[in-house]
Amino acid sequence: MVIMIDGRKFTTILSIDGGVRGIIRATMLAFLESELQKLDGKDARIAYYFDYIAGTSTGGLVTAMITTPNDKKQPLFEAHELKKFYFDENPYIFPHEPTQTAQIIPEWLEIWAGWVGQKVEKVAEVLSWVEKETLRPKYEGSVLRDRIRKIVGKTRLHETITNVIIPSYDIKFLQPVDVLLADVCIGTSAAPYYLPSYHFKHTPSRGLPREFNLIDGGVAANNPSAKGMSPSKNVAHCLKNIDSSKLLVLSLGTGSLKRDEKLEVKQDEPWGIFQWFVGPKDTTPLLDVLTTATEDMVDIYMSAFFNVSGYIDNYLRIQDDSLKYTEAVLDDSRKENLEHLEKIGNQLLEKPFSALNLETGLLEPINNTFKYKDALAQGRQTSSSR
């Protein structure tokens, strides 16, 4: 594909953040693809317009869904079908049931009662339960793995419609390799605490077999924009030598809670492990802070990179930093929550086009009459020659 603007050739990059709030980004993708179809016909697909698509965690799964070819060499999924996938599959991937915390508290009361009453047998039973429930992931993960394998089948990374970058973190060793797309998607979605890490073996056509021990790519690159620009392991060296005037980057976030003031640590009330892992409404403050931090740092770096080079218009980040803390729960698969997230995505399209203020770290409107949907529509007008 070749994107030409004013006679100049551009390399186009789409970056898709991770997180179950992916319904928000799915809304963005559906709108963008509908705009492209207005221009180039009903067969237009997002994968045809980007040289690289990078996605982390469930963003990696979305990347696979829109770039894996079917029997007709077209993407398996149209963008408007992504939201249906979230609604249909999330309740099975993250079954809504009492949380471990809600289960543990009554059990600990039983322990206390058993201790007082000398009920040694009951204490041993409860301790065995606590060991099993607290030393394993919250969800078993087999449903997600089965769904991924069913979707992408035996497709390998090099067989996708366009170049894809799906970060996953190997807790022992990290190296690019051409493996099954399903293995990569399972690995990048293995969020610590929620889903089990993923181990598999790979024997390349040349070289020695090796083992992978993968967890969610969000621990290192929940916002994979920089990886999309520099697929090499040496990101800093690559960016230093990149001509930003020839890049067009679209980065889709899944919302953050920067403006929510619920996370406050008071001097006289220091947090321990319980508060960091078990927040209000079954939230996980530690994981939220870690993933949001990586997203923000990449966004700050990308904004500064394009700003200093004089091509800030070549970088578009669509993000909402006004989510409430309870709207950011990773595994809330209730239908009413998914519908609420879809509503947030549609509202985001109508919000004024904003950019990151490097001083405050917050998104600020540039033009109150120019909306995010206008930015996407304008972008599709420059992407017609492919």
JOMO-V770350 format. One record per residue. BURIAL is I if it has 24 or more other C-alpha atoms within 12 Angstrom, else O. D_FIRST is the distance of its C-alpha to the first C-alpha in whole Angstrom. Layout:
<<BURIAL/D_FIRST> <BURIAL/D_FIRST>>
This chain:
<<O/0> <O/4> <I/7> <O/10> <O/13> <O/16> <O/15> <O/14> <O/10> <I/10> <I/9> <I/9> <I/12> <I/14> <I/18> <I/20> <I/24> <I/26> <I/29> <I/31> <I/30> <I/27> <I/28> <I/27> <I/24> <I/23> <I/24> <I/22> <I/19> <I/21> <I/21> <I/17> <I/16> <I/19> <I/18> <I/14> <I/16> <O/19> <O/16> <O/14> <O/16> <O/18> <O/15> <I/13> <I/12> <I/12> <I/10> <I/7> <I/7> <I/8> <I/7> <I/11> <I/13> <I/17> <I/20> <I/24> <I/26> <I/26> <I/23> <I/22> <I/23> <I/21> <I/18> <I/19> <I/19> <I/16> <I/14> <I/17> <I/16> <O/19> <O/21> <O/18> <O/15> <O/15> <I/15> <I/19> <I/20> <I/19> <I/19> <I/22> <I/24> <I/24> <I/27> <O/29> <I/28> <I/30> <I/33> <O/33> <I/33> <I/34> <I/38> <I/38> <I/36> <I/38> <O/41> <O/43> <O/46> <O/49> <I/48> <I/49> <I/51> <O/52> <O/54> <O/55> <O/57> <O/59> <I/59> <O/61> <O/63> <I/64> <I/64> <O/67> <O/69> <O/69> <O/70> <O/73> <O/74> <O/74> <O/71> <O/70> <O/68> <O/66> <O/65> <O/64> <O/62> <I/60> <I/60> <O/58> <O/56> <O/55> <O/54> <O/52> <O/50> <O/50> <O/48> <O/45> <O/42> <I/43> <I/41> <O/41> <I/37> <O/37> <O/36> <I/33> <I/32> <O/33> <I/30> <I/28> <I/29> <O/29> <I/25> <I/23> <I/26> <O/25> <I/21> <I/21> <I/18> <O/16> <I/16> <I/14> <I/11> <I/9> <I/11> <I/14> <I/17> <I/21> <I/24> <I/27> <I/30> <I/32> <O/36> <O/37> <O/34> <O/30> <O/28> <O/24> <I/24> <O/22> <I/25> <I/25> <I/22> <I/26> <I/27> <I/25> <I/25> <I/29> <I/29> <I/27> <I/29> <I/33> <I/34> <I/37> <I/40> <I/39> <I/37> <I/38> <I/36> <I/34> <O/36> <O/34> <O/34> <O/32> <O/32> <O/29> <O/29> <O/31> <O/33> <O/35> <O/35> <O/35> <O/35> <I/33> <I/35> <I/32> <I/33> <I/31> <I/28> <I/29> <I/32> <I/30> <I/27> <I/27> <I/24> <I/22> <I/20> <I/21> <I/20> <I/16> <I/17> <I/19> <I/19> <O/22> <O/25> <O/26> <O/24> <O/27> <O/26> <O/22> <I/23> <O/25> <O/23> <O/20> <O/19> <I/19> <I/18> <I/14> <I/14> <I/13> <I/15> <I/16> <I/19> <I/21> <I/25> <I/28> <I/30> <I/33> <I/37> <I/37> <O/40> <O/42> <O/45> <O/46> <O/45> <O/48> <O/50> <O/54> <O/56> <O/58> <O/56> <O/54> <O/52> <O/52> <O/50> <O/51> <O/49> <O/46> <I/45> <O/47> <I/46> <O/47> <O/46> <I/45> <I/42> <I/42> <I/42> <O/41> <I/38> <I/37> <I/38> <I/36> <I/33> <I/33> <I/34> <I/31> <I/29> <I/30> <I/30> <I/27> <I/26> <I/29> <I/27> <I/24> <I/26> <I/28> <I/25> <I/23> <O/27> <O/28> <O/25> <O/25> <O/22> <I/23> <I/21> <I/18> <I/19> <I/20> <I/22> <I/24> <I/27> <I/31> <I/33> <I/36> <I/36> <I/40> <I/41> <I/41> <I/38> <I/36> <I/38> <I/36> <I/37> <I/39> <I/37> <I/40> <O/39> <O/40> <I/38> <I/35> <O/35> <I/36> <I/33> <I/31> <O/33> <I/33> <I/29> <I/29> <O/32> <I/29> <I/27> <I/30> <I/31> <I/31> <I/28> <I/29> <I/28> <I/30> <O/33> <O/34> <O/37> <O/38> <O/35> <O/35> <I/32> <O/34> <O/33> <O/31> <O/32> <O/34> <O/32> <O/29> <I/28> <I/25> <I/24> <I/24> <I/21> <I/19> <I/19> <O/19> <I/16> <I/14> <I/15> <I/13> <I/10> <I/10> <O/8> <I/5>>
